[in-house]
Amino acid sequence: MCNEMYDYNPSNLTDREKILLSFLFSSSNTEEDINTLTCGLNIDKENENYILLLSCLGLKTDWQYFPKNIIANLEAIHKFRQAKNIFKINWLIEKIKILNQANISVMLLKGLALKYYYAKDYPRIMSDFDIAVPEEKYDKAIKLLVDDKSIYSGRSAAYHSEIESDGRRLEVHRWIFKNNGEKNTDIWERSQQINFFGTKVYVMCPQDMFIHQLDNRCKDIFNGVFRNRRINWIFDCRNIYRFFDKFDIQEMYSRAEQFCSLYSVRYMLPAFSEIFPDLIDKTEIETKFPYPQKYNLWLKRNIRFGNLFIQYTENYVIKSNIGTVRLIDAILLNFSHYFVWRTEKFLSPFNFGFIKYCKENLNIDDIVEVWKKYISRLQIFNK
C-alpha cells in the first residue's frame, strides 16, 4: 500500500532529485551538494530522466566538482540522446511540411513544445511526438500523413491517431485537452507561431502550456506511469514558469475551468509549490484556487479506475477521458480479473452481454454503480 500511495504523491521526490532541480535553476553549487547528487550513482540502474538532467547540470557548470570517473559516461549519454532525437526529428519535419503545404495549422504538444521552445537547452527522452491540428481539419490531416511506408493506428481515433515508421511514432491529436476541453476557447488565438526547422508551427501560451502539463502529468499518476517521470514534470513546469510575465493564480483558475482541468490542476499545483515555494505560495492556492465540487469523489474514483474521470459539470455529470467505451472496458477488466480470482473461471458470453448492456442502457455514473453491485453479487455468490 505504501508503494501505491507513493505513486499518487506528485511531490514525492528524493532529496537529491530536489537538489538537482534547484541547481538546474540556480547559478551556484557546492562540492558537497554535487557529491550528494553523484555519491553511489549507478548509471545503469538509476532513473534515466535523472541521469539525463544530471548530465545537463554537468555541462551547465563545466563539470565543476563532478567526479572524473562519471563525466565521460554522462557526456556520452547526453550526446547519444541528442543524436537519437535528431534521427527522429528529420522524419517529423517532413510530416509537418506536408501539413504546412496543405495550409493545416500544427501545434507542438508535450515534449516537443518543451524541447524546442520552453526548455530548448535541455535534451529529453521522447519516445514519440505529439502534435494537434484544428478539429475540422483532422480527417484531412490523417489522410495526408499516412503513406505506404507508415503504419496507421486509429484505435483512439476519437481522440488521436498514431502513425509509425521505422521506430518513429507520431500522435496526431484531434483535441489538445481531454474530451475536447478547449472547445469554444481562444487557445489557438493565444498560441505563438514559431519556426521549427524551416516549418511553421504553434506552441501554447505559457498559461495554457502550464495547465496542459499539469493535466497530463496528473493523468500519468492515475495511469500508473508517473514514478519514473516524477522529476520531469517539475522540471518542465519550472521551465514554462520562466516565460510568465506574471503568474496570476486567478487567471490560472479561469483557464483551467475553461479546459475542464480544474480537478487535475488543483491536484498538481500544491506539489509544484512544495518544491518551489518562492514561486507559488500555497496559501494563495488555498484562497484563490478553491477545491472544485466533489473533488474527493473525483480523486477516489480516479485512484480506483485510472484517469477516466475529468470533472463534474454544473449538472454534476462526469466527463470521461476518451468515452464511455473505455470506462466500460476498464470496469470489465477489473470485473473479469476479480471473477477469475474468485472462481477460476472466465465467462466470455456474460462479459460480452455486460458490455452490450452498458453501451446501450447506461451512462458513466450508472456504470460505476453497476460495477459496485456486480462485485457485491460475486462476493455473495462465492461464499
N, C-alpha and C positions, 0 to 999 in steps of 0.2 A: 504493500500500500504506500509505503514511503517513496518508493521509486516512482509510482504512478503520480503522486502529488507533486513530486519534483518536476515532472513534465508539464504540470499546469501552472507553474510559477514562472512568469516571463522574466523576472529579475533575478532568478537564482543562478548567478554566475559564481565561478570560483574566484578566490582572492586575486590570483594572478591574471585572470581574464579582466577583472575590474582595473587592475593596474595597467594592463596593456591598453585598454580603452582610453584611460586618462592620458597616457603617454602619446598616443596617436594624435591627440588634440592639444598637446602642450609643447612647449619649446625647450623643456629641460628634463633631465632624468639623472638618476644617481647609479653608481655601480652596484649598490646594494639592491636596488629595485630591479635592475637588469638581471642580477643573479636570481632574484625571485622568479623572474619570467623564464629563465633557462635552466635552473637547477633541476637535475634529474630528468631533463627533457628527452623523451624517446620519440624521435621524429616519425618513426614507422607506426607508432601506436597512438600518437596524440591526435586530437581533433584537427582535421585538415584545415578547417577555417581558421583555427587559432594559429597554426603554423604559417599560413599564408599572411595573416595580419602581422605576425611576428617578423616575417621577412620584410614586410613594408616598413616596420619600425626600424629595423636594422639599416635599410637603405636611407631612410629619412635622417638618421643620426650618424650616418657614415660608419656604422658598426661600432660606435663608441661603447666600450665596456662589454661587448659581446665576446664570449669565449671563442677562441680561434678555431677550435675543433668543430664548431657547428656553422660557422659563417659560410663555408663553401656549399654545404648542403642547402642552407636557406636560400642562397643566391641561385642555386640550380633549380630549386622548386619555383622560385619567383619567375625565372626565365622560361621554364617549362610551361607554366600556366599561361604566360603571355603568348607564347608560341601556339599553344593549343587553341586559345581563343581566336587568334588571327586566322587559323585554318578554318574555323567555323564561320567567322565573320565574313570572309570573302563570299561564301555561299549565300549568306543572309543579304549582303549588299545587292547581289544580282536579283534576289526576290523583291527587294524594296524598289529597285529600279523599274521592275515590271509594273508595280503599283503606281509609281510616280508617273510613268508614261500613260497610264490609264486615268490619270487625274483622281486617284483614290488616296485620300489622306491616310497617313500612317502615324500611329502614336507608339513610341517605345514604352514598354511596361517593365516593372520589376527590375531585375538585374541589368537589363540593357540600359534603361534610363539612368540607373545609378552609376554603372560603369562608365558610360560615355557622356555623362553630364554632371550629375550631382557628386560623384566620387571618382572622377576620371583618373586621378593619380594612383589609384589602387587597383591591383588585379583582383579578380574574383572567380569563383568556381561557377561556371554556367553550364549546366547540363543541357539546357535548351534555351530558346529565345522566345520571348513573348511580345507580340505586337497587337494593337487593336486597330480596327478600321470602323468608319461610321456604319451603324447597323443597316442602313438602307443599301449599302454597297458591299455588304458582307458576302453574299452569294456570288456576286461578280468577282470579288477578290479571290475567293477559293478556286473558281474555275480558271482564273488566270495563273494561279500559283502552282496548280497541280499539273505536272508533265509526266512523260513516260519514264523519267528517272526517279520519280518520287513515289513514296508510299503514303497513301492518304488514309487517315482515320477520321471518320465522322462520328465516333462513338459518343462524343459530348457535343454534337453539332448545335444543340440548343444554346450552348454557352461558348464553346470554342471548337476548332478543328485542328488536328495535328498533321503536319506534313514532314516526312522524314526522307533523308537521302544520305547514304554512306555515314551513318552515325551522327548526323546533324538533324536536329529536330526544331521545327518552328511551330509555335502555337499561335494561331490567328484567332483573336477574341472578337466575338460579336459585341460583347459588353465589357466595359472596363471594370465595373464593380459587379459583385454577385447579384443575380436576379435583376440586372439592368438598373442598378441603383442610381446611376447618373442620368436616367431618362428625364427629360424636361429640365435639365440643369445647363449651366453655361460652361461645362468642363472643357469642351473643345475651344470655346472662345477665350478662356483664361489661359490656355496652354501656350507654350512658346515654341516657335519653329526654330530648328537648329539644323546645321549642316552635318550630315552623318556620312563621312567618307564619300562626299560628292552627291549624296542623295538628300532629299528634303523630308524631314520627319518632325514630329512634335513630341514634347515632353510636358507632363502636367506641371502646373504652377506649384511652388513649394508647399502651400497649404494642402492642396489636393493630393500631391505625392506623399506627403507625410501621413495623411489619413489612409491612403491606399496601402502604404507599407504596414501600418499598424493592423489594418483589416486583414491583410494576407498572412501576417505572422500569427495573428490570433487563430486563423484557420489552421496553420501548421500545428499549433498546440493541440487543438481538438482532434486533428487527424493523426496525431502520434508521430510526427516527423520533426518536432521542434528541437529536441535536445542537442543535436549536432549543429543546429543553426542558431543556438541561443545567443551567441556573441554577435552574430551578423546583424540582427535586426536593430540592436542598439547602435552599432557602428553606422549602419545605413541611415537611421533616423537622425543621428548626430550630424552626419554629413548634409542631409537635407536641411537641418536646422540652420546651417551656416547661410542659407540663401534667404532666410526670412528677414524682411526689413524690420518687422516687429512681430513677435509671437503673441497673437491675440487669442486667448483661450475661448472667448465667447464666439469669435468667428469660427474657430475650430469646431465648436459645438454645432453651430448653424450648418456648416458644410457637412459634417458627419451625419446630421439629421437628414439632409437632402439626399445623401448617398445611401441611406438605410444602414449606416455603420455606427450608430450611436453606441450600441452594446459592445462591439469589439473594440472601439476606440476607448471607451470608458474602462474597459478591462485592461488595456495595454498601457495607457497613459501614465498611471501612477508608477508602473515599473520603470518607465523611462525617467521619471522624476527621481526615483530612488537612486538611480545610477548617476544622474546629472542634476542634483538638487539645485544647483546655481542657475540652471536654465529654466526649469519649470517648477514652481512652488506647489507642493502637494496641497497646501491649504487653499490655494487658488483653484485647484482642481475640484476640491470638495465643495467650494462655494459657487463656482461658475460653470461647473460641468457635472450637474447632479446625476445620480443614478437614474436610468430610464425605468419606466414602469415594468414590473415583473422581471426585474434584472436577475434576481436569484433563480427564478424558474428557467430563464434563458440559460444561465450558467449550468444549472443542474442537468438540463436536457442536452446541452452540447457535450458535457462530460460523458453523459450516458450514451449518446447516439453518434458522436462525432460532430463535425461542423455542418449540421444540417439545418440549423435554425439561425436566422439572421436577426430578426427583431419583430416586435409586435407593432402593428399599425394602430391608428387611432381606434380601430374597431376590435383590437385585440386578436387579430388574425396573424398566425405565424407565417412568415415567408420562408420558403425552402431555398437551399443553396442552388441546386440545379432543377429541382422539381419533385413532385410527389413520387415519381417512379424511383428516384434514388433513395428516398426515405424508406419506401416500401422494401426495396432491396436490402437496405441496412437492417431494418427490423426483421425481415425474413432470415437474413444471415444469422443474426443473433438467435432468433427463434429456432432455426434448424440446428445450430450448434448446441443449444440447450437441450433440444429434443434428443439428439444423438447421445449426448452425455447422460441423459436420464434413462433412455430406453434402448440405446444402441441400435436404433432403427432410423430409417430416413424415408418418410412417406412423401414421395415426389408428387403424386396426384393431389394430395391435400395441400401441399405448398403452392402448386400452381393455382388451385382454387382460391387460396388465400390471396395471392397476388391479384387475380381477376376480380375478386370481390372488392378489394381495397381500391383498385383503379376505378371501378365503376360506381361505387357507392359512398366512398368515404373521403373527407378532407383530411388535411395533415393532423389536425388536433384529434380527430376521431381515431386515426390510425394509432396514435400513441396510446389512447385508451384501450383500443382493441388489443394492442400488444400486451398491456398490463393484464387484461382479462385472460388472454390465452396462456400467459405464464402461470396465472393462478390455476387455471384448469389443469395444466400439465402437472403442477405440484399435487393437486388433489388426485388426479388420475393415477399417478405413480406412487402414491403412498402405499 
